[in-house]
Amino acid sequence: MTEKPEVLRTLGAAVRAIRARVDRALQTEGLRLGQYQVIRILWERDGRTPREIAAELGVEMPTITRTVQRMVRDGFVRREAHPGDARSVRIYVTPLGERLRDSVTRMLDRETEAALSGFSATERRTLVRLLERFAANARD
């Protein structure tokens, strides 16, 4: 029997390590990783509903509700009544949340570079290609 590489264990360890590192770095900006994921989606297209955000992130609505409540409290986003659905709201980035965009982007670039330290350009492209294929296989 051939020995199998411990792909899932190794990938899991890599994901946990980078998530912890990025979460610590984001905290210097007053954000947590889950909050960053929400604001990133809103930076791409502001005014989404909590349901749209939850669907894009693949998380449950209560998670988004709690996250958005903390972000409203901290001044990063605001809620507005949905014009076409009285039961729903739209979430918008505030000026404070918008001001984070450049510094957070630079910080994520630094963290990415640190994690890829010692990788050649070819290895970086190969890693991305392999991870994309891995993710596609996992979705099927």
NORSUL-V31730 format. One line per field, one symbol per residue. psi: psi as a letter, one per 30 degrees, with the letter a starting at -180 (. if undefined). burial: + if it has 24 or more other ideal C-beta (glycine too) atoms within 12 Angstrom, else -. Layout:
# NORSUL-V31730
psi: ???
burial: ???
This chain:
# NORSUL-V31730
psi: kkkkkieeeeeeeeeeeeeeeeeeeeffgglleeeeeeeeeeeejlglleeeeeeefhlleeeeeeeeeeeeefgellkkkkfgjffllkkkkleeeeffeeeeeeeeeeeeeefgkfkleeeeeeeeeeeeeeeeeff.
burial: ---------------------+--++--+-+++++++++++++--+++++-+++--+------++-++--++---++++---------+++++---+--++--+--++--+-----------------------------
